[in-house]
Amino acid sequence: MNQKKAPWYFLVLLILAGESVFILPFVLARVFRPTVLEAFGLDNLQLGLCFSVYGIVALLSYLFGGPLADKFPPRKLIAVALWMTALGGLVYATFPGYTMLKILYGYWGFTTIFLFWAPMIKATRVWGGSTSQGKAFGFLDGGRGLVGALFGAMGVFIFSLFITSEIAEATLSESRAAFKQVILVSSGIVSLVGILVWFFMKLDRKTEQEIILEKITISQIAQVLRLPSVWLLMIIILCAYVGYKITDVFSLYAKDVLLYDQVQSAQVGTFLLFIRPVIGVLIGVLADRTQTTFWLVVSFVISFFGALLFALGLITASATSLFFISILVVAIGVYAARSLYFAVMQRGQIPLVLTGTAVGLISLIGYTPDIFAGPAMGYLLDNAPGIQGHQHVFWMLAFFSCIGGIAAWYYYRLYNKKK
């Protein structure tokens, strides 16, 4: 990796794009989960199935979009993805029926993954160079967390602005009207970020040529598949991503168990988003100064113990302080793992020029939680209302944290010995 260092604003635009593209399909549902369920007339399982449709389309998009990222400049693919995703927001704002909503999530599975995911990871590796991979991916995920938090805070503000009555007494039509404004403003900002990326997220011509292949061959795909790091990262990312998906239920936990209203529960989701940037930046800097692979192991251990706090039923309506402490513990583990799992690609000897292909293959397995995690959580929550259903969800987190920790430990042992 001898390319000229990309400028600082290159990473800033990557951060803006990296979270903006997921605001409509995921962040709004995470922050406003109770409102989304009510406004669209869904239960938890139905919303989970929407995420499953997204995941099925994304699965194919990872496979074919990966090699695409090795053939075209990241800037163009990312900008088009943002514009197409924002168009979907206009449909979302009409509060379509359940069938149309599933189609919309399938469309978003294409726009946010096929054109976007691998180019973002590859561009981040380019910015990090040979010495700052932890910092690059830590800043990327931390920065994305900050952008998501700001979107969440903005959304809560806009939502409360358009609710004319008391929050607890808001009618369905009032909730819909307020949430529609949140969706439309978010769509406009996503489009604007796409314009900024197109015109300003440029690499020098030499670097751009060095990271692009004219043709992806079967032998190059086979070369990637022979790397143990690719197979281990499939397991590591799958387990870490289950943890990230489970953070979606914190706002619902606040409503179901701690009996918060819609705005208060949305504020819990936003609080979680503000934790992410701090963790991403700190773990990124720390990992570059020590061992990135070691801290990946530690992140799974923390996530496991945080999951146990909820799984054992210790967080009740009278334990507000413990609730926020436990959220913090889970968030440290989940967000640290999320910040680091692509940062170890260089340590795992994955060639930069084949990053897109490698990311596509890894993501094919690593992001399958987009298919099964949503319905699994929905089933567990709907079949055991109240705190018991949430306990089942966090036992699920504990299980996957354990498996991910074992895979991360093996990765650490395997590549810690190699220069």
C-alpha positions in Angstrom: 0.0 0.0 0.0 2.2 2.8 -1.3 -0.5 5.1 -2.6 -0.4 8.8 -1.8 -2.4 9.5 1.4 -5.9 10.7 0.6 -6.9 14.1 2.2 -8.8 14.3 5.5 -12.0 15.5 3.9 -12.0 12.2 1.9 -12.6 10.3 5.1 -15.2 12.9 6.3 -17.2 12.4 3.1 -16.9 8.6 3.6 -18.2 8.9 7.1 -21.2 11.1 6.0 -22.0 8.8 3.1 -21.4 5.6 5.2 -24.2 6.4 7.7 -26.5 8.5 5.5 -27.2 5.6 3.2 -28.6 3.5 6.1 -30.6 6.2 7.8 -33.9 5.4 5.9 -33.9 1.6 6.1 -32.3 1.2 9.5 -31.5 4.2 11.7 -35.1 5.6 11.8 -36.5 2.2 12.6 -33.9 1.9 15.4 -34.6 5.3 17.0 -38.4 5.3 16.3 -39.1 1.6 16.5 -42.4 2.0 18.5 -43.5 4.8 16.2 -42.7 2.7 13.1 -44.6 -0.3 14.4 -47.7 1.9 15.1 -47.5 4.2 12.0 -47.2 1.3 9.5 -49.5 -1.1 11.4 -46.8 -3.7 12.0 -45.8 -6.2 14.7 -42.2 -7.0 15.5 -42.2 -10.1 13.3 -43.5 -8.2 10.3 -40.9 -5.5 10.7 -38.3 -8.3 11.1 -39.5 -9.8 7.8 -39.0 -6.5 6.0 -35.4 -6.6 7.2 -35.2 -10.2 5.9 -36.2 -9.1 2.4 -33.5 -6.5 2.6 -31.1 -9.1 3.7 -31.9 -11.6 0.9 -31.4 -8.9 -1.8 -28.3 -7.7 0.0 -26.9 -11.3 -0.1 -26.8 -11.3 -3.9 -25.7 -7.7 -3.9 -22.6 -8.4 -1.8 -21.5 -11.2 -4.1 -21.8 -9.3 -7.4 -21.2 -5.8 -6.0 -17.8 -6.7 -4.5 -16.0 -7.3 -7.9 -17.8 -4.1 -9.2 -15.9 -2.1 -6.5 -12.6 -3.4 -8.0 -13.5 -2.1 -11.5 -14.9 1.4 -10.9 -13.9 4.5 -8.7 -15.6 4.4 -5.3 -16.8 8.0 -5.6 -19.2 7.3 -8.5 -20.7 4.1 -7.1 -21.2 5.7 -3.7 -22.9 8.9 -5.0 -25.3 6.9 -7.2 -26.2 4.7 -4.3 -27.1 7.7 -2.1 -29.3 9.2 -4.7 -31.2 6.0 -5.4 -31.6 5.3 -1.7 -33.1 8.8 -1.1 -35.7 8.2 -3.9 -36.9 5.2 -1.8 -37.5 7.6 1.0 -40.2 9.4 -1.0 -42.1 6.1 -1.2 -41.5 5.4 2.5 -43.1 8.8 3.4 -46.4 7.7 1.8 -46.7 4.9 4.5 -47.1 2.1 2.0 -48.9 -1.2 2.9 -47.0 -4.2 4.2 -46.4 -5.8 0.8 -45.1 -2.6 -0.7 -42.9 -2.0 2.4 -41.2 -5.4 1.8 -40.6 -4.4 -1.9 -39.1 -1.1 -0.7 -36.7 -2.9 1.7 -35.7 -5.1 -1.2 -34.9 -2.1 -3.3 -32.9 -0.6 -0.4 -31.0 -3.9 -0.2 -29.8 -3.3 -3.7 -29.1 0.4 -3.5 -27.2 0.3 -0.2 -25.1 -2.8 -0.9 -24.6 -3.5 -4.6 -23.4 0.0 -5.4 -22.2 1.1 -2.0 -20.8 -1.4 0.6 -17.6 -2.7 -1.0 -16.6 0.7 -2.4 -16.9 2.2 1.1 -14.6 -0.5 2.7 -12.1 -0.2 -0.1 -11.9 3.5 0.0 -11.4 3.3 3.8 -8.5 0.9 3.3 -6.9 3.4 0.8 -7.2 6.3 3.3 -5.7 4.2 6.1 -2.6 3.2 4.1 -0.2 0.7 5.7 0.0 2.2 9.2 -3.5 3.5 10.1 -6.0 0.8 9.4 -7.3 0.8 13.0 -7.6 4.5 12.9 -9.3 4.5 9.5 -12.0 2.0 10.4 -12.4 3.3 13.9 -12.9 6.8 12.7 -15.2 5.5 9.9 -17.5 3.6 12.3 -17.2 6.2 15.1 -17.9 9.0 12.7 -20.8 7.0 11.2 -22.1 6.7 14.8 -21.9 10.4 15.3 -23.8 11.1 12.0 -26.4 8.5 13.0 -26.8 10.1 16.4 -27.2 13.6 14.9 -29.8 12.2 12.5 -31.5 10.6 15.4 -31.5 13.8 17.5 -32.7 15.8 14.6 -35.4 13.2 13.9 -36.6 13.3 17.6 -36.6 17.1 17.5 -38.6 17.3 14.2 -41.0 14.6 15.4 -41.7 16.4 18.7 -42.1 19.7 16.8 -45.0 18.3 14.7 -46.8 16.7 17.6 -49.3 19.3 18.7 -50.8 17.4 21.7 -49.2 15.6 24.6 -46.8 12.9 23.4 -48.6 10.1 25.3 -52.0 11.2 23.8 -50.8 11.7 20.2 -53.2 10.1 17.7 -52.1 7.8 14.9 -52.6 10.5 12.3 -50.5 13.0 14.3 -47.7 10.4 14.7 -47.8 9.7 11.0 -47.7 13.4 10.0 -44.8 14.1 12.3 -42.8 11.0 11.2 -43.4 11.9 7.5 -41.5 15.1 8.1 -38.7 13.1 9.6 -38.5 10.9 6.6 -38.6 13.7 4.0 -35.9 15.8 5.7 -33.7 12.7 6.0 -34.2 11.9 2.3 -33.1 15.4 1.3 -30.0 15.2 3.4 -29.0 11.9 1.9 -29.4 13.4 -1.6 -27.2 16.3 -0.6 -24.5 14.0 0.7 -24.5 12.2 -2.7 -23.8 15.5 -4.5 -20.9 16.3 -2.1 -19.4 12.9 -2.7 -19.6 13.1 -6.5 -17.8 16.4 -6.7 -15.3 16.3 -3.8 -14.4 12.7 -2.8 -11.7 12.3 -5.4 -8.4 10.4 -5.4 -5.4 11.4 -7.4 -5.2 9.7 -10.8 -2.3 7.5 -10.0 -3.9 6.1 -6.8 -7.2 5.5 -8.6 -5.5 3.5 -11.4 -3.5 1.4 -8.8 -6.7 0.3 -7.0 -8.8 -0.6 -10.0 -8.6 -3.8 -12.1 -9.8 -3.9 -15.7 -11.1 -7.5 -15.3 -11.7 -9.8 -12.3 -10.7 -13.4 -13.1 -11.7 -16.7 -11.6 -8.1 -17.2 -10.4 -8.2 -14.0 -8.5 -11.4 -15.0 -6.8 -9.8 -18.4 -5.9 -6.8 -16.5 -4.6 -9.1 -14.7 -2.1 -10.9 -17.8 -1.1 -7.7 -19.6 -0.2 -7.0 -17.1 2.5 -7.9 -18.3 6.0 -8.5 -14.7 7.1 -11.4 -14.5 4.6 -13.2 -17.6 6.2 -12.6 -16.4 9.7 -13.8 -12.9 9.0 -17.1 -14.5 7.7 -17.7 -15.9 11.2 -16.4 -12.9 13.1 -18.5 -10.4 11.1 -21.6 -12.6 11.3 -21.4 -12.8 15.1 -20.6 -9.1 15.5 -23.4 -8.1 13.2 -25.9 -10.1 15.2 -24.9 -7.9 18.2 -25.3 -4.8 16.2 -28.8 -5.8 15.0 -29.8 -6.5 18.6 -29.0 -2.9 19.6 -32.2 -2.1 17.7 -34.3 -3.4 20.6 -33.0 -1.0 23.3 -35.6 1.7 22.5 -38.3 -1.0 22.6 -36.9 -2.4 25.9 -37.3 1.1 27.3 -40.9 1.2 26.3 -41.9 -2.4 27.2 -39.9 -2.8 30.5 -39.2 0.7 31.8 -42.6 2.0 30.5 -41.1 5.1 28.6 -43.3 7.0 26.1 -42.5 7.3 22.4 -40.2 10.3 22.6 -38.4 9.0 25.7 -37.8 5.6 24.1 -36.5 7.3 20.9 -34.1 9.3 23.1 -32.7 6.0 24.5 -32.0 5.0 20.9 -30.3 8.3 20.2 -28.2 8.0 23.4 -26.9 4.7 22.1 -26.0 6.3 18.8 -23.9 9.0 20.7 -21.9 6.3 22.4 -20.7 4.8 19.1 -18.5 7.6 17.8 -16.6 7.8 21.1 -15.9 4.0 21.1 -15.0 4.0 17.4 -12.4 6.7 17.7 -10.9 5.4 21.0 -10.6 1.8 19.9 -9.2 2.8 16.5 -6.4 4.8 18.0 -5.7 2.1 20.6 -5.7 -0.7 18.1 -3.1 1.0 15.8 -0.8 1.5 18.8 -1.0 -2.2 20.0 -2.7 -5.2 18.3 -5.9 -4.7 16.3 -6.6 -8.5 16.4 -6.3 -8.6 20.2 -8.8 -5.8 20.8 -11.2 -7.6 18.5 -11.1 -10.6 20.9 -11.7 -8.2 23.9 -14.7 -6.6 22.2 -16.5 -10.0 22.0 -15.7 -10.7 25.7 -17.2 -7.4 26.7 -20.3 -7.9 24.5 -20.8 -11.4 26.1 -20.9 -10.1 29.7 -23.0 -7.1 28.7 -25.6 -9.5 27.2 -25.7 -11.5 30.4 -26.8 -8.4 32.4 -30.0 -8.3 30.3 -30.4 -12.0 29.8 -30.5 -12.7 33.5 -33.4 -10.3 34.0 -31.4 -7.8 36.2 -32.7 -4.8 34.3 -36.3 -4.0 35.5 -38.4 -0.8 35.6 -36.9 0.2 39.0 -33.3 -0.2 37.7 -33.0 2.9 35.5 -29.3 3.6 36.3 -28.3 -0.1 35.8 -30.2 0.0 32.4 -28.0 2.8 31.1 -24.8 1.2 32.5 -25.7 -2.1 30.9 -26.4 -0.4 27.5 -23.0 1.2 27.8 -21.3 -2.2 28.4 -23.1 -3.9 25.4 -22.4 -0.9 23.2 -18.6 -0.9 24.0 -18.4 -4.5 23.0 -20.6 -4.4 19.9 -19.3 -1.1 18.5 -15.6 -2.0 19.2 -16.1 -5.2 17.2 -17.8 -3.4 14.4 -15.0 -0.8 14.2 -12.3 -3.4 14.0 -13.4 -6.4 11.9 -12.5 -4.8 8.6 -9.4 -3.1 10.1 -7.8 -6.6 10.4 -7.9 -7.2 6.7 -4.3 -6.0 6.2 -3.1 -8.2 9.0 -4.9 -11.1 7.4 -2.8 -10.5 4.2 -5.8 -9.6 1.9 -4.5 -7.6 -1.1 -5.7 -4.0 -1.4 -6.5 -4.3 -5.1 -8.8 -7.3 -4.4 -10.5 -5.6 -1.4 -13.9 -5.3 -3.2 -13.9 -9.0 -4.2 -12.9 -10.1 -0.7 -15.5 -7.9 1.0 -18.2 -9.3 -1.3 -17.3 -12.9 -0.4 -16.9 -12.2 3.3 -20.2 -10.2 3.4 -22.0 -13.1 1.7 -21.9 -15.0 5.0 -21.0 -12.2 7.4 -24.2 -10.2 6.8 -26.7 -13.0 6.8 -28.1 -11.6 10.1 -29.9 -9.1 7.8 -32.0 -12.2 6.8 -32.5 -14.1 10.1 -31.8 -11.6 13.0 -34.9 -9.5 12.5 -37.5 -12.3 12.3 -35.7 -14.2 15.1 -35.9 -11.1 17.4 -39.5 -10.4 16.4 -40.5 -14.0 17.1 -38.8 -14.0 20.5 -40.4 -10.7 21.5 -43.9 -11.4 20.2 -44.1 -14.9 21.7 -43.0 -13.8 25.2 -44.3 -10.2 25.8 -42.5 -8.0 28.3 -39.2 -8.6 29.9 -39.1 -12.4 29.2 -39.0 -11.9 25.4 -36.2 -9.4 25.8 -34.2 -11.8 27.9 -34.4 -14.4 25.2 -33.1 -11.9 22.7 -30.1 -11.2 24.9 -29.3 -14.9 25.4 -29.1 -14.9 21.6 -26.5 -12.1 21.8 -24.5 -14.0 24.5 -24.4 -17.1 22.2 -23.1 -15.2 19.2 -20.6 -13.2 21.2 -19.1 -16.4 22.5 -18.8 -17.9 19.0 -17.4 -14.6 17.6 -14.8 -14.5 20.4 -13.5 -17.9 19.6 -13.1 -17.1 15.9 -11.4 -13.8 16.8 -9.0 -15.5 19.1 -8.0 -18.0 16.4 -7.5 -15.1 14.0 -5.3 -13.4 16.6 -3.2 -16.5 17.2 -2.8 -17.2 13.4 -1.8 -13.8 12.2 0.0 -12.5 15.3 2.8 -14.9 14.5 3.2 -13.6 10.9 5.2 -10.5 10.0 
